[in-house]
Amino acid sequence: MKYRSTRGQTDELPFMDAILTGQAPDGGLFLPSELPDFSDKLDSWRDLSYTELAFEIMSVFANDIPQDDLKEIIEKAYSTFRDDEITPLAPAGKNLILELFHGPTLAFKDVALQFLGRLFDYILEQRDLKLNILAATSGDTGSAAIYGLKDSERVHVFVMHPHNRTSKIQAMQMCTVNQKNIHNIAVEGSFDDCQGMMKDIFNQLDFKKQYDLGAVNSVNWGRLLAQTVYYFYAYFRATENNQQKLSFSVPTGNFGDIFAGYLAAKMGLPIKKLYLATNENDVLCRAFDTGIYKKGTVHHSVSPSMDIQLASNFERYLFYSCGQDATKLRSLMEEFKAKGELHYDISCELIEAKRCDTETTLATIKNYSEENDYVLDPHTATGVHVADLLAPDEQIVCLATAHSGKFPESIKLACGEVIGNHPILDALSEDDMKYQVADAHTETIKSIIVKTLEEA
Ligand SMILES: *Cc1c(COP(=O)(O)O)cnc(C)c1O
């Protein structure tokens, strides 16, 4: 299978090259040139284990990797999960909670980054290459990337997080991994500063090339591919036969997770609705209501991983909504760059979007804990609220993107006390933290990268 850029000005690449490249050189994002139709596979897939199913799906997309090697990559990736089902379903009230947080860092990003880590190892070994990952994080991506890559011999990981502005647990998760290839940079600035510097550095193509810089944010196709698997898996567990239709609710920030569901539907999974939930940062809700995608200012909420005003994967969705016309997509993105907004065709039956503000998020956590004895994390709670609002009489699969134990401050705000914590998080200690503080200047970050790699 070949991968093309949404902006149509990059040559098509095989899977492994698209993974290593991350963002396409023309500024676009990679998508398969053609999506497979899995409709007539569903019957034979219903009873597969998670990793067997992952192999069936991924082998179609990663057909430049020998099958036995791909199997081993998948097995290794998911051997770090603490639940045999990898992504089990838990009933809570009328809904089924799809628990995506049984990986090492207790958030759904592990599902993709454990896989991407093993995949990078494999490709780099095959090609005798090295890679230096630069990431900016508001919390969850950083720790998932660190845990996905900490044992990779050919990879160094530089993670910038805003100093003293992530949650304490998130900072401890990132900064207590004491491995030679992991470098935490606490930036005296905001998450936007970190992200801005990352983009700056990636745009300096000579520097990027000289230091073999790569990215693990959700523009990487490998992350989306790994995430389509749990939509299929959950469907088979939640339904009795393949004629049934099923709806999902998805807490959304960068539009990566929900886009994986959109792809699953396009590949023949009988999805009825995808309910898109945002917090106060509702740029996507407004887009799906009005057909105008317009950036606003970031509000800090109790679901910080969704405090995003620029959903990078939305470009992939737009590409399909323009009838896969790269020229049209390019002109939309130019319109956005020039005016800070773009207008597109919203006729989408599949996705319905609603926002859930902080007050409602906290109330949902409290209600679910009291009525269903289930503690939702604040991100998951936004999706559960939207599912209950838009489909009050229907069983919905609600994606649980993090374990409640990661956000004790919010759980206390909601319930009056900290409940639903996790022993792995309780065992973290501030004394073990290792990081360097840096000012928010691109040159400072570049010199840290250069110096670290010289000394490595
Ligand atoms: C990253 C993240 C999200 C948002 O996912 P997107 O793919 O960016 O839409 C939601 N919840 C949690 C806990 C996350 O870490």
The ligand as an ORCA input file, in Angstrom:
! r2SCAN-3c Opt
* xyz 0 1
  C      -4.747     13.227     23.770
  C      -5.929     13.023     24.644
  C      -7.243     13.300     24.187
  C      -7.531     13.877     22.814
  O      -7.270     12.979     21.782
  P      -7.099     13.512     20.267
  O      -6.635     12.342     19.487
  O      -6.071     14.597     20.349
  O      -8.415     14.021     19.817
  C      -8.295     13.022     25.035
  N      -8.082     12.535     26.285
  C      -6.853     12.275     26.760
  C      -6.701     11.763     28.141
  C      -5.729     12.498     25.959
  O      -4.508     12.238     26.449
*
